[in-house]
Amino acid sequence: IVLGVIVSIYLLSDKERFCALSKKVTYALMPKKAAEKTIEIAHRSNSTFGKFLIGKLLDSVIIGILTFFILTVSQMPYVILISVIVGITNIIPFFGPFIGAIPSFIIILFVSPIKALWFLVIILVIQQIDGNIIGPKILGDSIGISAFWILFAILVAGKFLGLVGMIIGVPLFAVVYSLIKEIIEAKLKKKGMNTDTED
């Protein structure tokens, strides 16, 4: 952890230099058009990952705080611990709330089975608020893919990369999806066809 922090500080302090060096190497090794496309994909990936991860972290902090206040009012045991578990697991799209609810439910179950059942109801309500109001407001259309593709991305990336895959799978898929969409639409335009999916 300490080494990771030190490396991160050095990387951040020399960020511009590393970007310039990577551009230099890209232009040196590739034809100009391919180098420009590679750099454009890198910028798109950076933007998509940045928006998604910052949005998810903010969303998770809000859900953690909201959970803390509701559980405090409901006089649940281990409020801080459970709020942290719920907040951290909320970073994982779609499955996160369920992953966080299971250990939290078990912890409360040892203290009071009735409170454990009430906890499940509270988490269900919080996740409905998050999924329908808070999440969409924060993330908006920054990812640009439908709920089906989000689920698909989480399942596939989770299978191959585990927990890390479940977190980075959605923005990674969004970048790939946007590139494929761009190629398909360019080919349709070449043929003089409409690019609107609805049409």
Buried (B, 14 or more C-beta within 10 A) or exposed (E): EEEEEEEEEEEEEEEEEEEEEEBEEBBEEBEEEEBEBBBEEBEBBEEBBEBBBEBBBEBBBBBBEBBBEBBEEEEBBBBEEBBBBBBBBBBBBBBBBEBBBEBBBEBBBEEBEEBBEBBEEBBEEBBEBBBEEBBEEBBEEBBEBEEEBBBBBBBBBBEEBEEEBBBBBBBBBBBEBBBEBEEEBEEEEEEEEEEEEEE
